[in-house]
């Protein structure tokens, strides 16, 4: 039994003195593990860093066995992200999340393709591109797992205009007018998830909170595990980027409110 395919390295853990059990994501074979002999040694360890795109070769006598793994580097995603804290957080969160929620050996080609595109973007990391791309990848991951968001029309009216909220129960979009009475219970819907306009850190934070709610409630809860710690670290990093803008907005709102009585 043997296959060869491009793969994203998701995780690698030591096995024995120099080996490593490596978890990969491929288009046709899904999340798939194998034993890389010497994979924990000095010469091979850089190959199996999470986020690297490799040409992997897996072989075993029987398909249900762990099997042996070899590979060659195609694109050094891990190295490209190393000098950019935000890019590194994005890459770590994506790999940890895929490792945590994707079923083993079950094809999820859209999630694989989206992750490859995310890794390719690390060559020239632009937060305004990378973070929205990452949030859209999480939404695609939810859809492939059967928990897709319905953002096409308002759940209350059926309309397609002015969609600004998402129901935390159903995952369906809600328009500004229909959702106003329950705005404190709804999740903000960033416009970039609708393919509309540029985005700012506050929008990225809203997007991460939106997808994170459903990943935690549905994808992770069904497996009886929390969201990966790397995902929480990414949320904290983006919250730090969004904090100045949110603070300025809050200050402006207070000033405007104080002026109204006069």
C-alpha positions in Angstrom: 0.0 0.0 0.0 1.6 3.3 -1.1 0.7 6.9 -2.0 2.5 10.1 -2.9 1.0 13.5 -2.8 1.6 17.2 -1.8 0.8 17.6 1.9 0.8 20.3 4.6 2.6 19.2 7.8 0.2 19.7 10.7 2.1 18.2 13.7 5.1 16.1 14.5 5.8 14.3 17.8 9.0 12.5 18.8 9.0 8.7 18.5 12.0 6.8 19.9 15.4 8.3 19.7 15.3 10.0 16.3 11.9 9.2 14.8 8.8 11.3 14.6 5.1 10.5 14.1 4.0 13.2 11.6 0.5 14.2 10.9 -0.2 15.6 7.4 -3.1 17.0 5.5 -3.6 16.0 1.8 -6.3 16.6 -0.7 -7.1 12.9 -1.4 -6.1 11.2 1.8 -7.2 13.8 4.3 -5.5 14.0 7.7 -3.0 11.2 7.6 -0.2 10.1 10.0 3.0 8.2 9.4 6.3 7.4 11.0 9.2 9.4 9.7 12.3 7.5 10.5 15.0 10.0 11.5 12.3 12.7 11.4 13.3 14.0 14.9 17.0 14.1 14.0 18.9 17.3 13.1 18.8 16.8 9.4 15.1 15.9 9.0 13.4 17.9 11.8 13.2 21.1 9.8 11.3 19.2 7.0 8.5 18.2 9.4 7.8 21.6 10.9 4.1 22.4 11.0 3.1 24.6 8.1 5.6 23.2 5.6 4.3 22.1 2.2 6.0 18.8 1.3 5.8 16.1 -1.3 5.0 13.2 0.9 5.4 9.5 0.3 3.6 7.0 2.6 3.8 3.3 2.4 2.8 0.3 4.5 2.2 -3.4 4.2 -1.5 -3.0 5.2 -3.7 0.1 4.8 -4.7 0.2 8.5 -1.1 0.4 9.7 0.6 3.6 10.8 3.1 3.2 7.9 6.3 4.9 7.0 6.7 8.4 5.7 9.2 10.2 3.6 9.2 13.6 1.9 10.8 16.5 0.2 10.2 20.2 0.9 8.2 22.1 -1.6 7.5 25.3 0.2 9.0 26.4 3.6 5.9 27.8 5.2 7.2 27.5 8.8 10.4 29.4 8.0 8.6 32.1 6.1 6.3 32.7 9.1 9.1 32.7 11.7 9.9 36.4 11.6 6.3 37.6 11.6 4.4 37.0 14.9 1.0 37.4 13.3 1.8 35.1 10.4 3.3 32.5 12.8 0.1 32.7 15.0 -2.1 32.2 12.0 -0.1 29.2 10.8 0.1 27.6 14.2 -3.7 28.0 14.7 -4.6 26.6 11.3 -2.4 23.5 11.7 -3.6 22.9 15.3 -7.2 23.3 14.3 -7.0 21.0 11.3 -5.2 18.4 13.4 -7.9 18.7 16.1 -11.1 18.6 14.2 -10.6 16.9 10.8 -11.4 13.1 10.8 -8.4 10.9 10.1 -8.0 9.6 6.5 -11.2 11.4 5.3 -10.7 13.7 2.2 -11.5 17.3 2.8 -10.0 18.9 -0.4 -11.4 22.4 0.1 -9.8 22.7 3.5 -6.5 21.4 2.1 -6.6 23.9 -0.8 -7.5 26.8 1.5 -4.6 25.9 3.8 -2.2 25.7 0.9 -3.2 29.1 -0.3 -2.8 30.5 3.2 0.7 29.0 3.4 1.5 30.5 0.0 0.5 33.9 1.3 3.3 33.8 3.9 5.8 34.6 1.2 4.8 38.3 1.5 2.6 38.4 4.6 -0.1 41.2 4.5 -2.3 41.1 7.5 -5.2 42.7 5.6 -5.1 39.7 3.2 -3.9 36.9 5.5 -6.3 37.3 8.4 -9.5 37.5 6.4 -8.2 34.6 4.3 -7.7 32.6 7.5 -11.3 33.4 8.8 -12.7 32.4 5.5 -10.7 29.1 5.7 -12.3 28.5 9.1 -15.7 29.1 7.7 -14.9 26.6 4.9 -13.7 24.1 7.4 -17.0 24.4 9.3 -18.9 23.8 6.0 -16.8 20.7 5.2 -17.5 19.3 8.6 -21.3 19.8 8.2 -21.6 23.0 10.3 -21.6 25.6 7.6 -22.8 29.1 8.1 -25.7 30.4 6.0 -24.8 34.0 5.2 -26.8 34.4 1.9 -30.0 35.9 3.3 -31.7 37.1 6.5 -33.1 34.3 8.6 -36.0 36.5 9.7 -37.0 38.2 6.5 -35.4 36.3 3.7 -33.8 39.6 2.4 -30.2 39.9 1.2 -29.5 43.5 2.1 -27.8 45.0 5.1 -26.8 41.7 6.7 -24.8 42.6 9.8 -25.5 39.8 12.4 -25.4 36.0 12.7 -27.6 34.0 15.0 -25.4 32.1 17.5 -28.0 29.3 17.5 -28.6 28.7 13.8 -25.6 30.2 12.1 -27.8 32.1 9.8 -27.4 35.8 8.9 -29.7 38.5 10.2 -30.3 42.0 8.8 -29.7 45.1 10.8 -33.5 45.9 11.1 -34.6 42.4 12.0 -31.8 41.9 14.5 -32.0 45.3 16.3 -34.2 44.1 19.2 -31.7 41.2 19.9 -28.5 42.8 18.9 -26.9 42.0 22.3 -27.4 38.3 21.7 -26.3 38.2 18.1 -22.8 37.8 16.6 -21.4 40.6 14.4 -21.0 39.6 10.8 -17.9 41.3 9.2 -18.4 42.5 5.7 -15.4 40.7 4.3 -17.2 37.3 4.9 -19.8 38.6 2.4 -17.1 39.6 -0.1 -17.7 43.3 0.5 -15.2 46.1 1.0 -11.9 46.3 2.8 -11.4 45.2 6.4 -9.8 46.4 9.6 -8.5 44.6 12.8 -11.9 45.0 14.5 -13.5 43.1 11.6 -10.9 40.4 11.8 -11.6 40.0 15.5 -15.3 39.8 14.8 -14.7 37.2 12.2 -12.5 35.1 14.5 -15.1 35.3 17.3 -17.9 34.3 14.8 -16.2 31.2 13.4 -14.7 30.4 16.8 -18.1 30.2 18.4 -19.3 27.5 16.0 -16.0 25.7 15.9 -16.1 25.4 19.7 -19.8 24.6 20.0 -20.0 22.2 17.1 -16.8 20.8 15.7 -14.8 20.6 19.0 -17.7 19.8 21.3 -18.7 16.8 19.2 -15.1 15.5 19.8 -15.2 16.4 23.6 -12.2 18.7 23.3 -11.7 22.5 23.5 -10.4 24.7 20.8 -6.6 24.3 20.4 -4.6 26.7 22.6 -2.9 28.1 19.4 -6.3 29.3 18.3 -6.8 31.2 21.5 -3.4 32.8 21.2 -4.3 34.0 17.7 -7.5 35.5 19.0 -5.6 37.4 21.7 -3.0 38.7 19.1 -5.7 40.0 16.8 -7.6 41.5 19.8 -4.4 43.4 20.6 -4.4 44.8 17.1 -8.0 45.8 17.3 -7.9 47.3 20.7 -6.7 50.9 19.7 -9.4 51.2 17.0 -12.1 49.9 19.4 -10.9 52.3 22.1 -11.1 55.3 19.7 -14.6 54.3 18.7 -15.8 54.0 22.3 -14.3 57.4 23.2 -16.0 58.9 20.2 -19.4 57.4 21.1 -19.1 58.7 24.7 -18.2 62.2 23.5 -21.2 62.2 21.1 -23.5 60.9 23.8 -22.4 63.6 26.2 -23.2 66.3 23.6 -26.7 65.2 22.9 -28.5 66.6 26.0 -27.2 70.1 25.1 
